[in-house]
Amino acid sequence: MEDIYLPADRYAFNAAYLVKALRKRHPDPDTRRDHIHAALRTMGLDMGGLCLTGGRIAPEHHGELLDALLDLEPSAFTGEIDLCSVKLALGEHGGIWPASIRETPAENSHLAS
């Protein structure tokens, strides 16, 4: 899977939106899963089609990201899902990063010599 680099403002908005969605109380785990899946689609992430995996409906793409987000534990200090955890999951499991972390050729010029 190729990494996705989003403009900083869009990345920040999407991460905050996911935090809000993850903090929302849901009556059952399936509803929560559907809500986060919809939030990822709203971000413009191509989740592909739906397929049956392990007895449940899962996205064709980015299922690992969805699972990682759903497995996030609340902070020991606040009792809620925190923004840093969501950003780590986006990067480590979804390959979604802010464009500002991308290295530019000017930053790498010292490596060529």
C-alpha positions, 0 to 999 in steps of 0.5 A: 500500500502506498502512503497517502500525504494530506495537506496539514489542515485536511489531515488535522480535520480528519484526525479530529473527526475520527477522535470525535467519532471514536469517543461517541458512545454506541449501543453495540460494537457493530454500530461503532464499527460501521460509524468509524468505517463511514468516517474513514469513507468520509475522509475520502479514503478508498475502502474498496468494496465490502467482503465477508471476512471471519463471519463479519462484513469488512472493507476490502481495503484498509481493514487493518486501519479500521481494526487499529482505530477500533482497538485504541484504548482510552487515555489513562489520564483523560479516560477518552481516546486521544488525538495522538493515538489516532494520528499514530494509527493513521500513520502506522496502520493506514499510511496516512500522514500530513504532507508536512512530514514528507522529505523534500529534495532540498532536505536530502541534498546533503545525503547525495554527497 
